[in-house]
C-alpha cells in the first residue's frame, strides 16, 4: 500500500495510539482556510478532547530555535471524522486510506506461531528487540511511570480503556458516545449525578515532573456502571 501521509505512534494517557500530523492532513486535504483556524474550529465544533482525540507537541523552529510551533497529532478516528466532514473526493480518499491502515495494523498485531526452527529464532530476536526498545522507552517515560505508582488500587473497578475492550468498542468512540449522551463532560469526567448513582469513581494521581507535580483525575467505572453502559449501548445502537 502506497503511503499517502506519514503515520506515527504517540502516547495517549496509558496507551500507544496511531496518529497523523493534523498540519500535514490539512495540506493533503487542500483546505481553503489557514491551518490554525481550521483545526481550532473543528475541535470546538465536534467536541474533540485533548488526550483522547489528539495530543499537542511544541517544536522549536528558526535559526536560533527560539520560536515554538504547536503541532496537533490526531488519532486515526479523529482523522477519519475530519476527512468525512470535508465532504469531497480528497476527504473520502484519505478516510479510506486510514481505514486500510487500521486493518493492516490489526493484522500485524495478531501473533503468528513459528512454523520451524528458523522462524522461532527470528521470533526470539524480534521479541528481544522489542523488549530492549520498550526498556529504552520506559526510561523516557519515567515521569508517567511514577505517576501511576501513585494511583490508589483500582481493584473491582475498570479504566475506560478496559471498559472499551470488554464492550468491543474503540476507546475514543466510547468516550465520544458517552459525551453525546450527556454522561461525561468535555474533559471526560462523569457528571456528579452518575457518580452519586454508583456508576463511576474518580481517583486522583500525580505526575512528577523535574520541578513541579501535576495532579490529574482518572475516571473509573464500577461493575454496576459497566452493566449500565452496556445496556445503554444495546438500547441506543441497534447492532450492538
VOTOR-348861 format. One record per residue: residue number from 1; y, z, x of N, C-alpha, C in turn. Coordinates in steps of 0.2 Angstrom, whole numbers, plus 5000, padded with zeros to 4 digits. Atoms other than C-alpha are relative to their C-alpha. Layout:
<sites>
[site NUM,[Y,Z,X],[Y,Z,X],[Y,Z,X]] ...
</sites>
This chain:
<sites>
[site 1,[4994,5000,5004],[5000,5000,5000],[5006,5000,5004]] [site 2,[4994,5000,4996],[5017,4995,5007],[5005,5006,4998]] [site 3,[4995,4995,5002],[5029,5009,5009],[5007,4998,4998]] [site 4,[4994,5002,5003],[5044,5007,4998],[5006,5005,5002]] [site 5,[4995,4995,4998],[5053,5023,5003],[4996,5006,5003]] [site 6,[5003,4995,4997],[5048,5037,5015],[4998,5006,4996]] [site 7,[5002,4994,5003],[5038,5052,5008],[4999,5006,5005]] [site 8,[5001,4995,4995],[5039,5069,5017],[4998,5006,4996]] [site 9,[5002,4994,5003],[5032,5086,5013],[5005,5006,5002]] [site 10,[4995,4995,5000],[5044,5101,5010],[4997,5006,4997]] [site 11,[5002,4993,5003],[5041,5120,5006],[5004,5001,4994]] [site 12,[4997,4998,5006],[5045,5124,4988],[4997,5007,4998]] [site 13,[5002,4993,5001],[5043,5143,4986],[4994,5001,5004]] [site 14,[5006,4998,4997],[5025,5146,4990],[4995,4994,5002]] [site 15,[5004,5006,4998],[5018,5128,4992],[5003,4994,5003]] [site 16,[4997,5006,4997],[5020,5112,5001],[5000,4994,4995]] [site 17,[5000,5005,5005],[5025,5098,4990],[5003,4993,5003]] [site 18,[4997,5007,4998],[5028,5079,4992],[5007,4999,4998]] [site 19,[4993,5001,5002],[5046,5074,4992],[5003,4994,5002]] [site 20,[4996,5006,4998],[5058,5060,4993],[5007,5002,5001]] [site 21,[4993,4999,4999],[5076,5060,5000],[5004,4997,4994]] [site 22,[4997,5003,5006],[5087,5058,4985],[5005,4995,5002]] [site 23,[4995,5005,4998],[5100,5049,4995],[4997,4993,5001]] [site 24,[5003,5006,4999],[5088,5036,5000],[4998,4997,4994]] [site 25,[5001,5003,5007],[5082,5034,4982],[5006,4997,4997]] [site 26,[4993,5002,5002],[5100,5032,4977],[5001,4993,5002]] [site 27,[4999,5007,4997],[5101,5017,4989],[4995,4995,4997]] [site 28,[5005,5005,5002],[5085,5009,4984],[5001,4998,4992]] [site 29,[4999,5002,5007],[5089,5010,4965],[5007,4996,4999]] [site 30,[4994,5004,5000],[5106,5002,4969],[5005,5003,4994]] [site 31,[4995,4997,5005],[5116,5014,4958],[5007,4999,5001]] [site 32,[4993,5001,4999],[5134,5010,4955],[5004,5005,5002]] [site 33,[4996,4995,4998],[5141,5027,4957],[4998,5003,5007]] [site 34,[5001,4997,4994],[5143,5037,4973],[4994,5005,5000]] [site 35,[5006,4996,5000],[5128,5047,4978],[5002,5007,4998]] [site 36,[4999,4994,5002],[5136,5064,4976],[5001,5001,4993]] [site 37,[4999,5000,5007],[5142,5061,4959],[4994,4999,4996]] [site 38,[5006,5002,5004],[5126,5053,4953],[4995,5006,5000]] [site 39,[5006,4995,5000],[5114,5067,4959],[5003,5007,4997]] [site 40,[4998,4994,5003],[5125,5081,4953],[5000,5000,4992]] [site 41,[5000,5002,5007],[5127,5073,4936],[4993,5000,4997]] [site 42,[5007,5000,5002],[5108,5070,4935],[4997,5007,5000]] [site 43,[5003,4993,5000],[5104,5088,4940],[5002,5004,4994]] [site 44,[4997,4996,5005],[5116,5095,4927],[4997,4998,4993]] [site 45,[5002,5003,5006],[5111,5083,4913],[4992,5001,4998]] [site 46,[5007,4999,5001],[5092,5085,4915],[4997,5007,5002]] [site 47,[5002,4993,4998],[5092,5103,4920],[4995,5001,5005]] [site 48,[5005,4999,4994],[5083,5101,4937],[5002,5007,5003]] [site 49,[4998,4993,4997],[5082,5118,4946],[4998,4999,5008]] [site 50,[5002,4999,4993],[5083,5121,4965],[4995,5004,5001]] [site 51,[5006,4996,4999],[5067,5127,4972],[4994,4998,4996]] [site 52,[5006,5002,5005],[5057,5120,4958],[5000,4992,5000]] [site 53,[4999,5007,5000],[5063,5102,4957],[5002,4997,5006]] [site 54,[4997,5002,4994],[5072,5100,4973],[5002,5005,5005]] [site 55,[4997,4996,4995],[5077,5108,4989],[5006,4997,5004]] [site 56,[4994,5002,4997],[5093,5107,4999],[4999,5001,5008]] [site 57,[5000,4999,4993],[5095,5105,5018],[5007,4998,5002]] [site 58,[4994,5002,4997],[5110,5104,5029],[4999,4997,5007]] [site 59,[5001,5004,4994],[5111,5091,5043],[5006,4999,5004]] [site 60,[4993,5001,4996],[5124,5091,5057],[5000,4992,5002]] [site 61,[4998,5007,4998],[5132,5074,5060],[5006,4999,5004]] [site 62,[4994,5001,4996],[5146,5066,5070],[4998,5001,5008]] [site 63,[5001,5000,4993],[5148,5065,5089],[4999,5008,5002]] [site 64,[5000,4993,4998],[5151,5084,5091],[4996,5004,4995]] [site 65,[5004,4997,5005],[5139,5088,5077],[5003,5006,4997]] [site 66,[4996,4994,5004],[5152,5099,5068],[5001,4998,4993]] [site 67,[4999,5001,5007],[5151,5091,5051],[4993,5000,4997]] [site 68,[5006,4999,5004],[5137,5096,5039],[4999,4995,4994]] [site 69,[5001,5004,5006],[5129,5084,5027],[4994,5003,4996]] [site 70,[5004,4997,5004],[5120,5090,5012],[4994,4995,4998]] [site 71,[5005,5005,5003],[5103,5082,5008],[4996,5003,4995]] [site 72,[5004,4997,5006],[5093,5084,4992],[4993,4997,5001]] [site 73,[5007,5003,5000],[5074,5082,4994],[4997,5002,4994]] [site 74,[5002,4999,5007],[5067,5080,4977],[4992,4999,4999]] [site 75,[5007,5001,5002],[5049,5082,4970],[4998,4993,4997]] [site 76,[5001,5007,5003],[5040,5066,4965],[5000,5000,4992]] [site 77,[4999,5000,5007],[5040,5072,4947],[5008,4999,4998]] [site 78,[4993,5001,5001],[5059,5073,4948],[5002,4993,5002]] [site 79,[4998,5007,4998],[5060,5056,4957],[4998,4995,4995]] [site 80,[5003,5004,5006],[5049,5048,4943],[5005,5000,4994]] [site 81,[4995,4999,5006],[5061,5055,4930],[5007,4997,5001]] [site 82,[4994,5003,4998],[5076,5049,4939],[5000,4992,5000]] [site 83,[5001,5007,5001],[5069,5032,4940],[4999,4997,4993]] [site 84,[5001,5001,5007],[5064,5032,4922],[5007,4999,4996]] [site 85,[4993,5000,5004],[5082,5036,4916],[5004,4995,5002]] [site 86,[4996,5006,4998],[5089,5022,4926],[4999,4994,4995]] [site 87,[5002,5005,5005],[5080,5011,4913],[5002,4992,5003]] [site 88,[4999,5007,4998],[5080,4995,4924],[4993,4998,5004]] [site 89,[5006,5002,4996],[5067,4985,4934],[4999,5004,5006]] [site 90,[5001,4996,4994],[5070,4994,4950],[4998,5007,4999]] [site 91,[5002,4993,5002],[5068,5011,4942],[4993,5000,4998]] [site 92,[5007,5001,5002],[5051,5005,4934],[4996,4999,5006]] [site 93,[5004,5002,4994],[5045,4998,4951],[4999,5006,5004]] [site 94,[5000,4994,4996],[5049,5014,4960],[4996,5006,4997]] [site 95,[5004,4995,5003],[5042,5025,4947],[4992,4999,5000]] [site 96,[5007,5002,4999],[5025,5015,4948],[4998,5002,5007]] [site 97,[5001,4999,4993],[5026,5017,4967],[4998,5008,5001]] [site 98,[5002,4993,5000],[5027,5036,4965],[4994,5003,4997]] [site 99,[5006,4998,5003],[5013,5037,4953],[4994,4998,5005]] [site 100,[5006,5002,4996],[5002,5027,4965],[5000,5005,5006]] [site 101,[5000,4995,4994],[5007,5039,4980],[4997,5006,4998]] [site 102,[5003,4994,5002],[5002,5054,4970],[4992,4999,4999]] [site 103,[5007,5001,5000],[4985,5046,4966],[4997,5000,5006]] [site 104,[5003,5000,4993],[4982,5042,4984],[5000,5007,5003]] [site 105,[5000,4994,4997],[4987,5059,4989],[4994,5005,4997]] [site 106,[5005,4996,5003],[4975,5067,4977],[4993,4998,5003]] [site 107,[5006,5002,4997],[4961,5056,4984],[4999,5003,5007]] [site 108,[5000,4997,4993],[4965,5062,5002],[4998,5007,4999]] [site 109,[5002,4993,5000],[4964,5080,4996],[4993,5002,4998]] [site 110,[5006,4999,5002],[4947,5078,4989],[4995,5000,5006]] [site 111,[5004,5000,4994],[4935,5083,5003],[4994,4996,5000]] [site 112,[5006,5005,4999],[4921,5071,5009],[4995,5003,5005]] [site 113,[5005,4996,4996],[4905,5079,5016],[4998,4995,5005]] [site 114,[5002,5004,4995],[4900,5072,5033],[4993,4997,4999]] [site 115,[5006,5003,5001],[4886,5059,5032],[4995,5000,5006]] [site 116,[5004,5000,4994],[4880,5060,5050],[5003,5005,5005]] [site 117,[4998,4995,4994],[4882,5070,5067],[5007,4998,5002]] [site 118,[4993,5002,4998],[4897,5059,5072],[5005,5002,4995]] [site 119,[4995,4999,5005],[4906,5061,5056],[5001,5008,5000]] [site 120,[4999,4993,5000],[4903,5080,5057],[5004,5002,5006]] [site 121,[4996,4998,4995],[4910,5081,5074],[5008,4998,4999]] [site 122,[4993,5002,5002],[4926,5071,5068],[5003,5005,4995]] [site 123,[4998,4995,5005],[4927,5083,5054],[5002,5006,5003]] [site 124,[4999,4993,4997],[4926,5098,5065],[5007,4999,5004]] [site 125,[4994,5001,4997],[4940,5090,5076],[5006,5000,4996]] [site 126,[4994,5000,5005],[4951,5087,5061],[5002,5007,4997]] [site 127,[4999,4993,5003],[4949,5105,5054],[5003,5004,5006]] [site 128,[4997,4996,4995],[4953,5112,5071],[5008,4998,5001]] [site 129,[4993,5002,5000],[4969,5101,5072],[5004,5002,4995]] [site 130,[4996,4997,5006],[4974,5106,5055],[5002,5008,5001]] [site 131,[4999,4993,4999],[4971,5124,5060],[5006,5002,5005]] [site 132,[4995,4999,4995],[4982,5123,5075],[5007,4998,4997]] [site 133,[4993,5002,5003],[4996,5113,5065],[5002,5006,4996]] [site 134,[4999,4995,5005],[4995,5127,5052],[5003,5006,5004]] [site 135,[4998,4995,4996],[4997,5140,5065],[5007,5000,5003]] [site 136,[4993,5002,4997],[5012,5132,5073],[5005,5001,4994]] [site 137,[4995,5000,5006],[5020,5130,5055],[5001,5008,4998]] [site 138,[4999,4993,5002],[5016,5149,5051],[5005,5003,5005]] [site 139,[4995,4997,4995],[5026,5154,5067],[5007,4998,4997]] [site 140,[4993,5002,5002],[5041,5144,5060],[5002,5003,4993]] [site 141,[4999,4997,5006],[5039,5151,5043],[4999,5008,4999]] [site 142,[5001,4993,4999],[5038,5169,5049],[5004,5004,4995]] [site 143,[4996,4996,5005],[5053,5175,5038],[4997,5000,4993]] [site 144,[5003,5000,5007],[5044,5169,5022],[4994,5004,5000]] [site 145,[5006,4996,4999],[5028,5177,5028],[5002,5007,4999]] [site 146,[4998,4993,5000],[5037,5193,5030],[5002,5002,4993]] [site 147,[4997,4999,5007],[5045,5191,5013],[4994,5002,4995]] [site 148,[5005,4999,5005],[5028,5190,5004],[4996,5006,5002]] [site 149,[5004,4994,4998],[5021,5205,5014],[5004,5006,4996]] [site 150,[4996,4995,5004],[5035,5215,5004],[4998,5000,4993]] [site 151,[5001,5001,5007],[5028,5209,4987],[4995,5006,4998]] [site 152,[5005,4995,5003],[5020,5223,4976],[4994,4996,4998]] [site 153,[5007,5003,5002],[5002,5220,4972],[5001,4997,4993]] [site 154,[4999,5003,5006],[5001,5207,4958],[4993,5000,4996]] [site 155,[5006,5000,5003],[4983,5211,4953],[5000,5000,4992]] [site 156,[5000,5000,5007],[4980,5207,4935],[5005,4995,4997]] [site 157,[4994,5004,5002],[4995,5195,4934],[4999,4994,5004]] [site 158,[5000,5006,4997],[4997,5177,4938],[5007,4997,5002]] [site 159,[4994,5004,4998],[5010,5167,4948],[5001,4994,4995]] [site 160,[4999,5006,5004],[5017,5152,4939],[4996,4994,5003]] [site 161,[5004,5005,4997],[5008,5141,4951],[4992,5001,4998]] [site 162,[5007,4999,5003],[4991,5149,4946],[4999,4999,4993]] [site 163,[5001,5001,5007],[4995,5148,4928],[5000,4992,4999]] [site 164,[5000,5007,5001],[4999,5129,4930],[4993,4997,5002]] [site 165,[5007,5003,4998],[4982,5126,4939],[4995,5002,4994]] [site 166,[5005,4998,5005],[4972,5136,4926],[5001,4996,4993]] [site 167,[4999,5004,5006],[4980,5126,4912],[5000,4993,5001]] [site 168,[5001,5007,4998],[4978,5110,4921],[5007,4996,4999]] [site 169,[4993,5003,5001],[4997,5106,4921],[5003,5000,5007]] [site 170,[4996,5000,4994],[5009,5102,4935],[5004,5006,5000]] [site 171,[4996,4994,5000],[5019,5117,4941],[5007,4999,4997]] [site 172,[4993,5002,5002],[5036,5108,4939],[5000,4998,4993]] [site 173,[5000,5002,5008],[5031,5101,4922],[4999,5006,4996]] [site 174,[5000,4994,5004],[5026,5118,4916],[5007,5004,5000]] [site 175,[4994,4996,4999],[5042,5126,4922],[5005,4996,4995]] [site 176,[4995,5004,5004],[5052,5112,4913],[4998,5001,4992]] [site 177,[5002,4999,5007],[5042,5114,4897],[5002,5006,4997]] [site 178,[4998,4994,5002],[5045,5132,4896],[5007,5001,4999]] [site 179,[4993,5000,5001],[5063,5130,4899],[5003,4996,4993]] [site 180,[4998,5004,5006],[5064,5117,4885],[4998,5004,4994]] [site 181,[5002,4996,5006],[5055,5129,4873],[5005,5007,5000]] [site 182,[4995,4994,5000],[5069,5142,4877],[4996,5007,5002]] [site 183,[5004,4994,4997],[5056,5154,4886],[5003,5002,5006]] [site 184,[4997,4998,4994],[5063,5153,4903],[5007,4997,5001]] [site 185,[4993,5002,4999],[5081,5152,4909],[5000,4994,5005]] [site 186,[4999,5006,4996],[5088,5138,4920],[4997,5002,5007]] [site 187,[5002,4998,4993],[5083,5149,4936],[4993,5002,4999]] [site 188,[5007,4999,5001],[5065,5150,4929],[4998,5007,4999]] [site 189,[5002,4993,5001],[5066,5169,4925],[4999,5000,4992]] [site 190,[5001,5000,5007],[5060,5173,4907],[5006,5004,4997]] [site 191,[4995,4996,5003],[5072,5179,4894],[4997,5007,4998]] [site 192,[5002,4993,5001],[5071,5198,4891],[4995,5001,4994]] [site 193,[5004,4999,5006],[5063,5196,4874],[4993,4999,5001]] [site 194,[5007,5001,4999],[5047,5189,4881],[4997,5004,5006]] [site 195,[5002,4994,4995],[5047,5202,4895],[4998,5006,4996]] [site 196,[5001,4994,5005],[5048,5215,4881],[4993,4999,4996]] [site 197,[5007,5001,5004],[5033,5207,4872],[4994,5001,5004]] [site 198,[5006,4999,4996],[5022,5209,4887],[4997,4994,5003]] [site 199,[5002,5006,4997],[5021,5191,4892],[5001,4999,5007]] [site 200,[4998,5001,4993],[5029,5192,4909],[5002,5006,5003]] [site 201,[4998,4994,4996],[5033,5204,4923],[5005,4997,5005]] [site 202,[4996,5002,4995],[5047,5202,4935],[4999,5005,5006]] [site 203,[5001,4996,4994],[5044,5208,4953],[5005,4997,5005]] [site 204,[4996,5002,4995],[5057,5208,4967],[4997,5000,5007]] [site 205,[5002,5000,4993],[5054,5204,4985],[5006,4998,5005]] [site 206,[4995,5001,4995],[5064,5202,5001],[4998,4995,5005]] [site 207,[5001,5005,4995],[5066,5188,5013],[5004,5003,5006]] [site 208,[4996,4997,4995],[5071,5195,5030],[5002,4994,5005]] [site 209,[4998,5005,4995],[5082,5183,5040],[5002,5004,5006]] [site 210,[4998,4997,4993],[5089,5186,5058],[5005,5006,4999]] [site 211,[4994,4996,5001],[5105,5195,5052],[5001,5003,4993]] [site 212,[4999,4997,5007],[5103,5199,5034],[4993,4999,4996]] [site 213,[5006,5000,5004],[5090,5202,5020],[5002,4997,4993]] [site 214,[4999,5004,5006],[5089,5191,5004],[4995,5003,4995]] [site 215,[5005,4997,5005],[5082,5199,4988],[4999,4994,4995]] [site 216,[5002,5005,5005],[5073,5187,4976],[4996,5003,4995]] [site 217,[5004,4997,5005],[5064,5189,4960],[4995,4995,4998]] [site 218,[5006,5004,5001],[5047,5182,4956],[4997,5001,4993]] [site 219,[5002,5000,5007],[5041,5178,4938],[4992,5000,5000]] [site 220,[5007,4999,5000],[5023,5184,4935],[4998,5000,4992]] [site 221,[5002,5001,5007],[5013,5180,4919],[4994,5005,4999]] [site 222,[5006,4996,5002],[5001,5193,4911],[4995,4997,4997]] [site 223,[5006,5003,5004],[4984,5189,4904],[5002,4998,4993]] [site 224,[4998,5001,5007],[4992,5191,4887],[5005,4994,5000]] [site 225,[4995,5006,5000],[5006,5179,4892],[4996,4993,5001]] [site 226,[5004,5006,4999],[4993,5166,4899],[4997,4997,4994]] [site 227,[5003,5003,5007],[4984,5165,4882],[5006,4998,4996]] [site 228,[4994,5002,5004],[5001,5164,4873],[5003,4993,5002]] [site 229,[4997,5006,4998],[5007,5150,4884],[4995,4994,4998]] [site 230,[5005,5005,5001],[4990,5141,4882],[5001,4998,4992]] [site 231,[5000,5002,5007],[4992,5142,4863],[5006,4996,4998]] [site 232,[4994,5004,5001],[5010,5135,4863],[4999,4993,5002]] [site 233,[5002,5007,4997],[5004,5120,4874],[4996,4997,4995]] [site 234,[5005,5003,5004],[4990,5117,4862],[5003,4998,4993]] [site 235,[4996,5001,5006],[5002,5118,4847],[5005,4994,5001]] [site 236,[4994,5004,4999],[5016,5108,4854],[4998,4993,5003]] [site 237,[5002,5007,4997],[5006,5094,4864],[4993,4999,4997]] [site 238,[5006,5002,5004],[4993,5086,4853],[4994,4999,5005]] [site 239,[5006,5002,4996],[4982,5080,4868],[4998,5006,5005]] [site 240,[5002,4995,4995],[4981,5097,4877],[4993,5003,4997]] 
</sites>
